[in-house]
């Protein structure tokens, strides 16, 4: 199963030739990931200071480009979970325009507890909490 969203290519995403610049795919992947997480009730950045709040820093990202996309085209973005580990998740991203493959990528994020103790905070890698794991398994 995949989460599907779409995004219209904006002028700022393009290079001088009017083609989506390779670097623009990474913010699109991150936005699609965040939209998918919110759709199942997972917070990307916890608010307040609950003891069980987690966040998801990236440890890897890649993208392979298959075809050009241009200003104002609408891209379909499918997000899947390629791997769900003990403390990490790898998302697969697939960009299409009217059924044509544009790009494929992956983002790997690690589940971390965010410490806000006044000493500058910090991140501590932790196991994915069971409630969040269950939500992710439903995608």
PyMOL commands that set and color helices and strands:
alter all, ss='L'
color gray80, all
select helices_A, chain A and resi 11-13+24-39+130-137
alter helices_A, ss='H'
color red, helices_A
select strands_A, chain A and resi 3-8+54-65+74-84+88-97+100-115+122-125
alter strands_A, ss='S'
color yellow, strands_A
deselect
rebuild
show_as cartoon
